[in-house]
Amino acid sequence: MVPAHSWFPSFVEKAPMGLVVAFVAPQVGVYAHLRWLAAGLPPQLEDVIAALGAITVVLAARSARSSAAPAARSATS
């Protein structure tokens, strides 16, 4: 496993606070969900949440890919 987060400490030192919060808040939210909220869920609901998360990842990647495609095409022409 390659540590992809080694740039983060120097980024935090130089970035504005709002940008740092924007990077850290989702990680804290996922940790809080996994640590405190998901512990009491029934197994069926955990499966539904995992499926919704997977669907969200796929749709977000598809959306990002389709919105980036015209810019990439115009830059190469």
N, C-alpha and C positions, 0 to 999 in steps of 0.2 A: 504494500500500500504506500503510495506516494503522498507525503504531507502537502496538500494543496493550500494550506492555511498559513504558511510561513510568512506571507506578505501582510497578514492582518495586523500585527502589532505596529509596524511602521505606518500602515494606513491609518490606524486609529490615532496615532500621534499627530498626523498632519491634516486629517479630514475635519470638516465642521461637525459639530455634535449631532445635528439632524441627520446627516448621512450615516454616521456611526449607529445611531438608533435604528435607522431604516435597515441596516445590515444585521443588527443583533436581535431586534424584536421578534422576527419570525423564528429564530432559533430558540429563544426563550419560550415562546408560545408552544412550540412543538415539545420541548422538554417538559413544560408544565402539564401539557395534555397527557403525555406518556406517563409521567410520574404520578400525577394526582387524579386526573379525571378518568383515564382508561382503566384504572385498577378495578373499579367496581362495575364495569360494563358486562352484560351477558355476552357469551361467545358469539352468538348470532349477530349481535349489533357490532361487534368488533369486525366481523367479516364484511358487513355492509359498509362500515367506515373505511376499511382497507380498499374495498372495490371502488368506492367513490373517490378516494385519493388517487388510485391508479387511473381512473377515467379522467380526473382533473389534470394529471400530469400529461397524459396523451393529448388531450384537447389543448392544453396550454402550449405544448411543443408544436403541435400542428398550426396553431394560431401564430406563434412566433415565426415559424418557418414560412408561412404564407405571407406574413407582413414584411418579412425581410427579403423575400424573393424579388419583388420589383426594384428595390433599391440596389440589390446586387446586379440585376440585369442592366439597369441604366448606367451603373458605374463601369461595366465592362464594355458597353457599346460606344 
